[in-house]
Amino acid sequence: MIQPDIDIKDSFAIGPWPQMPVGTALRRAAYHRLLLLQGGSGILQVDDHTFPIQGSEIFLIAKGQLFAWQAGSKPDGFELAFGDCFWEKAPASAANCKTVLFNDASAHQRLPLPAPDLASLSDLFTATYSEFIRPAYTNKADALAAYLKIIMIKTANVYAALREGAEDHDRALYGHFLQLVKHQYQEQHEVAGFARQLGITTRKLSDLCRQFSGQGAKEIISEQLITEAKRFLQFSSRPVKEIAFTLNFSTPDQFSHFFKKKTFLSPQQYRERFVNSSM
């Protein structure tokens, strides 16, 4: 059964574990949350996913998501919750951070933290909590909003660095794929064969190719084959049958069908047209 979220005074709260209770009832978040995990153990459920606690990480839970701790969980760190109305107190310059982090939180629910970022965020959460538990004073909410702004900026920077690192890795995989195609086009025509060598799925490989070239992996392989076939037809007198087997087609008919589908000419027609245009 889904429980309503706890009501938070002034739409902002922060507290440390293990001093505060660990909620094991499934709740629908009425506030955005940042969970800073410095250590501990247990399992966090967010919507349909479960995350074993590893420490040195931060979780983003957006308003509307379902979340709960598994019984026996003992997280070590901080939970910070805030509402949209409280966020409006934060300076406008930080507005984009909330959009980046919480508009699609499920796509980056967990952010691993390198040691320097963990130390920096731990200090910020500790300072924010110290401010939060101070007796009320004029502009206290503004001070807490300023701390929240800094935390959100730091977290957004962690996310951006992780995303940049992932893109660099993806670009390297794409470059490796192009090299494999360049050297293996004669014996390997299938996307699955290249994906296995790269240690990724065919879907991932096709997505990478579309991301960096606008073409699918199969199209890139086919372009390499067509380019080589044209070279053979233009600059050699080798029979079409021999070219077909050199390029690892099962039969000359299969090669001819492939070539005509891509160029609208049969291999022989293409060769004749090239010869005639060269005379």
Salt bridges, closest charged atoms under 4 A:
ASP5 OD1 - ARG27 NH1 3.35
ASP5 OD2 - ARG33 NH1 2.92
GLU57 OE1 - ARG110 NE 2.69
GLU79 OE2 - ARG33 NE 3.04
ASP84 OD1 - HIS32 NE2 2.99
ASP84 OD2 - LYS63 NZ 2.59
ASP84 OD1 - LYS98 NZ 3.15
GLU131 OE2 - ARG134 NH1 3.15
GLU167 OE2 - ARG163 NE 3.81
ASP170 OD1 - LYS204 NZ 3.36
GLU190 OE2 - LYS218 NZ 3.73
ASP207 OD2 - ARG203 NE 3.66
GLU228 OE2 - ARG231 NH1 2.65
GLU242 OE2 - ARG238 NE 2.93
